[in-house]
Amino acid sequence: MKEILTPIVLMALLYTLAYIVVRISRIAAAGLEKLRGEAEASGKSAQEAAFKLAITVLEGVANTVISVMESEKAYALRQKVKAGQAAPEELKALGQEAYEQIVQMLDAQVKVDLDSCLADTEAYVRDKIEELLPGVKAAYRETVLEEITEET
């Protein structure tokens, strides 16, 4: 019974986390307008403040999407690729899916703020995925190992 409930509870927590990140993204976009006004009033660069907030939102959304993808698909797919049961191209397709989900979850204002400061937003988002991926993979591996250890 525990073997069945653990993944279900983990998925529910990850989806809840994803929902929270989306809500935070929307709240951050509203706060961004206020922040711009304050930054302009204090003489700071409103664009710089908006960009920093957009990066924070991007990191939160990316971390959530990567965590969900890792628990749902990526870990098992990597195991299949290692065993020769799946092609490495499937992992690339999963990376593309993660990128598309991240971009879809970002608020329009966050996208505008990223685009206004980055020469290549797509490359930046993909680099951010690559930057966050090792930490997410390690955390997921620890969770899986803990579950295996508890079962034995």
Secondary structure, DSSP 8 states (H G I E B T S, - for coil): -HHHHHHHHHHHHHHHHHHHHHHHHHHHHHHHHHHHHHHHHHTS-HHHHHHHHHHHHHHHHHHHHHHHHIIIIIHHHHHHHHTTSS-HHHHHHHHHHHHHHHHHHS-HHHHHHHHHH-S-HHHHHHHHHHHHHHHHHHHHHHHHHHHHHHH-
